[in-house]
Amino acid sequence: MSQDTTPRARPLSPHLQIYKPIPTMMMSIAHRITGAGLYFGTLLVAWWLIAAASGEAYFDWVNAIFGSFIGRLVLFGFTWALIHHLLGGVKHLAWDLGYGFEKNFATRIARLQIVASVVLTFAVWIIGYMAR
């Protein structure tokens, strides 16, 4: 067998320094990150449920952790990740149905997604505190 040793012109693949961050790209990245973060949050929910089934003393201890400033901050982040990922999933469902591919519309939806996820997260927490 003979080996071809002539150099071939290969296309250069763009790297991250070339790409300009646009809303749709940033929301795609955020969707992936929130999806990964939801795994961690689900472990926290499972821990809370196990604590509820384990007894009052252990449940009170876990509730104290979740009720601390850091615990509430983590739960707030989990709530935002859940809502943001849900809105991204709805957007992807619309795309799967063939809607929303126009560039300007997709950009507006990406911007709306971040605003809506923050507003809905605050709304959930406000309603939660009011119901308490």
Protein Blocks (a to p, Z undefined) as FASTA:
>chain_A
ZZdfbdcdddddddfklpccdfklmmmmmmmmmmmmmmmmmmmmmmmmmmmmnojklmmm
mmmmmmmmklmmmmmmmmmmmmmmmmmmmmmmmmmnopakafklmmmmmmmmmmmmmmmm
mmmmmmmmmmZZ
